[in-house]
Amino acid sequence: MIEFHLDARSGVAPYMQLVHQVRQALRLGLLSEGDRLPTVKDVAAGVAINPNTVLKAYRELEYEGLVAKKPGVGTFISGTLGDDSIAEHEPLRRELQLWLDKARTAGLGEESIEALFLSTFRARTGTDTHTEEEK
């Protein structure tokens, strides 16, 4: 079962953070069709947010066709975002782990590693959305 977390510094609305985490778990094959999501009450208590925020995230996922509510039973994964190449991700994951080890050995902290990765990723994919003020 997925365990949610929130990053108050991300600038992303809490409900969207939950949606992104479910989508990411689906892409990585951590969730699959038929898996039950935690109850709204459990998520709200676990990450200390209003239950309506969790409901909004679950409604968004339902709208996207990724989950289905079963009244009195729970919310279940009903769609997928994964592909057949999940097994091919493992060599990439190992390479990334080696890179992370090198970054830590070089003295970079978690925030610096994240900033370096994101800035490199955005530059490579052309998705750098930061304004000149933020740079």
C-alpha positions in Angstrom: 0.0 0.0 0.0 1.2 3.5 -0.8 2.3 5.8 2.0 1.8 9.4 1.3 4.0 12.4 2.3 3.7 16.1 1.7 6.4 18.7 1.0 5.2 22.1 2.2 8.1 23.8 0.5 7.3 22.4 -3.0 4.8 25.0 -4.0 2.5 22.2 -5.3 -1.0 22.0 -3.8 -1.3 19.2 -1.3 -4.0 17.4 -3.3 -1.8 17.5 -6.4 1.1 16.1 -4.5 -1.1 13.1 -3.6 -2.2 12.7 -7.2 1.4 12.8 -8.4 2.4 10.2 -5.8 -0.3 7.8 -7.0 0.6 8.4 -10.7 4.3 7.9 -9.9 3.6 4.6 -8.0 1.5 3.5 -11.0 4.3 4.3 -13.5 6.9 2.4 -11.3 4.6 -0.6 -10.9 4.3 -0.1 -7.2 0.5 0.0 -7.5 -1.5 -2.1 -9.9 -5.1 -2.6 -10.8 -7.2 -3.9 -7.9 -4.9 -2.4 -5.2 -6.8 -0.5 -2.5 -5.7 3.1 -1.6 -5.6 4.1 2.0 -8.9 5.5 3.4 -9.4 9.2 3.3 -9.4 9.2 7.1 -6.0 7.4 7.3 -4.4 9.7 4.7 -5.7 12.8 6.4 -4.4 11.7 9.7 -1.1 10.4 8.3 -0.1 13.6 6.6 -2.1 16.0 8.8 -4.4 17.6 6.2 -8.1 18.1 5.8 -10.0 15.0 4.6 -11.6 17.2 1.9 -8.1 17.6 0.4 -7.7 13.9 0.2 -11.2 13.6 -1.3 -10.2 16.1 -3.9 -7.1 14.1 -4.9 -9.1 10.9 -5.1 -11.8 12.6 -7.2 -9.1 13.8 -9.6 -7.7 10.3 -9.9 -11.2 9.0 -10.5 -11.7 11.6 -13.2 -8.5 10.5 -14.9 -9.8 6.9 -14.8 -7.1 5.7 -12.5 -9.2 4.8 -9.5 -12.8 3.7 -8.8 -14.7 4.1 -5.6 -16.6 1.2 -4.2 -19.1 2.6 -1.6 -18.5 1.1 1.8 -15.4 -0.8 0.6 -12.8 1.8 -0.4 -11.0 3.3 -3.4 -9.3 1.0 -5.7 -6.8 1.3 -8.6 -8.7 0.8 -11.8 -6.2 2.0 -14.4 -2.5 1.9 -15.1 0.3 4.2 -16.3 3.0 1.5 -16.3 4.4 0.0 -19.4 5.9 -3.3 -20.2 9.5 -2.0 -19.7 9.4 -1.7 -15.9 11.9 -4.6 -15.6 14.2 -2.5 -17.8 14.2 0.3 -15.2 16.4 -1.7 -12.8 19.7 -1.1 -14.5 18.9 2.6 -14.7 17.9 2.6 -11.0 21.3 1.0 -10.1 23.2 3.7 -12.2 21.2 6.4 -10.5 22.0 4.9 -7.0 25.7 5.0 -7.9 25.4 8.6 -9.0 23.7 9.5 -5.7 26.5 7.8 -3.8 29.0 9.8 -5.7 27.1 13.0 -5.0 27.0 12.3 -1.3 30.7 11.4 -1.3 31.3 14.8 -3.0 29.7 16.4 0.0 26.3 17.3 -1.5 23.3 17.3 0.8 19.8 16.1 -0.1 18.6 19.6 -1.2 21.7 20.2 -3.3 21.4 16.8 -5.0 17.7 17.4 -5.7 18.5 20.9 -7.1 21.3 19.6 -9.3 19.2 16.7 -10.6 16.2 18.9 -11.3 18.2 21.7 -13.0 20.0 19.2 -15.2 16.8 17.4 -16.0 15.0 20.6 -16.9 17.9 21.9 -19.0 18.1 18.6 -20.9 14.3 18.3 -21.5 13.7 22.0 -22.1 11.2 22.2 -19.2 12.9 24.8 -17.1 9.9 26.8 -16.0 11.6 29.1 -13.5 11.4 32.8 -14.0 14.5 34.9 -14.2 13.7 36.1 -10.6 13.8 32.5 -9.3 17.1 31.8 -11.0 
